[in-house]
Amino acid sequence: MIDFFSWTLVDAKEWAVYEGLKAFRGQQVFDALHRNFAQNFDDIHVLPQELREKLTADGQLLPATEHTRQESADGTVKSLLELHDGCLVECVSIPTETRHTICVSSQVGCSVGCTFCASGINGVTRDCTAGEIVYQVLFHHQRRPVTNVVFMGSGEPMFNYDNVRQAIAVLCDQRGIGLGKRRITVSTSGVPDRIRQFGHDEPQVTLALSLHAPDNDTRSQLMPINRRWPLTELLSAMDDYSQLVNRRMTIEYVLLKDVNMSTEQALQLAALGKRYHAHINLIPFNAVGSSAHDAPSDAEVLQFSNIVRDNGGIATLRGQRGADIDAACGQLAIKKGGKKLDC
Ligand code: SF4
């Protein structure tokens, strides 16, 4: 199966020439996928029938089919996509009046194993290809044009670096969706060297640091990756990143009752926010079945956010979109029996 969705327009033309075709045949395929949402090669009527038949014989066009869908009363749509080998990944469409944001997965499952996240429960199965990432966006783009993409679904994007970068290149191709890089956010749990490299490679893309605790002990309990790269190493990389990239980054902070919500932690978080001129997203925990963590009360959330703001942190309380569906990352895949069907 050829991964057509992983190609920019230039790649598609090169493929056509490599196949002994005119370069414009590559452009016709690219347009069919990104503008006309062709579902199979027979839909691409501008191609000669002989070529359509050859491509059909080589394998299916779409890298995934929708396995399960949940729709929230607030318009959030969470789709579980089944990839060609039976693996399952989630992508979430989050519409507002002015935006249509898609949250994509970069890996099937996740190796990081944060204690508050369902995606890491079964570990990682494999990386998503660039085409599988792009298709998560195109899948929802057919319904309403996409304005923003966030890499905050399952997986650690920095562990699938090349495919994530290629997916960004395709999504920003002016002949396709043509997203601006500034409308893309890549979230990381904290891989120091990759953060530095990302600053060099993608200075226009917003970086979101999944911090979730401002002290080493708590962070190591919540995020095993902190034992490999403790806060001192991570913050050193963030210092280098902020020297390189003159843009506001984001700090993600999930609020877990009695774990990371002390006054001291609020003060430390505010200080880190100021150090990086970061926007802090406070995310009240959305409990997952028999989770090890509890959701904080509204009063506890308010108190914590007030301390952060009163001490100079630029903090937003993220509203819970899709609270009536399994909208936290990994929840739908887990409910459907784990990270995969039969791959
Ligand atoms: S929060 Fe992100 S990095 Fe942590 S386990 Fe979930 S998907 Fe992986």
Boltz pocket constraint, residues with backbone or C-beta under 6 A from the ligand:
constraints:
  - pocket:
      binder: B
      contacts: [[A, 109], [A, 110], [A, 111], [A, 112], [A, 113], [A, 114], [A, 117], [A, 118], [A, 119], [A, 120], [A, 152], [A, 153], [A, 154], [A, 155], [A, 156], [A, 189], [A, 210], [A, 329]]
      max_distance: 6.0
